[in-house]
Amino acid sequence: MERRTFLASLAAGVSSATSLAHAQAYPEQAIRWIVPYPAGGGTDVLARTLAETLRAAMGQQIVVDNRPGAATNIGAQIVATAKPDGYTLMSADNAVLAFNEHLFSKLPFNPDKDFTYVGGISRFPLALVVHPHFRPRP
């Protein structure tokens, strides 16, 4: 098995037993990459850049599908209820995997059971900034 084929199988979220069994034929169809944020943001740009690189390496179309809304829950629900065949994956962050279960009384998915971690793809450093003339109160 080629290293590239193996990594592609892992990136698609296929379990190790399934990925070894299907690695020779994978991918046989387009892969859907859910981004639970609007188009044009950092997560979208990253997904589109990586999708193009993966498309060239795997020889298969990767469709980036932006599904924003409900604090990432819409996109997460699509992935959680998708057929577990490795053809639907998602850019998940702390909102999906850690925060939302504490912010919402009920989620249409279980962050611990409905997703398989494949690996990290990036880090987005954030900074808190204020106007330069801001003076805190004593």
Beta strands, then each sheet from edge to edge (+ up, - down):
strand 1: 31-35
strand 2: 62-66
strand 3: 88-90
sheet 1: 2+ 1+ 3+
end
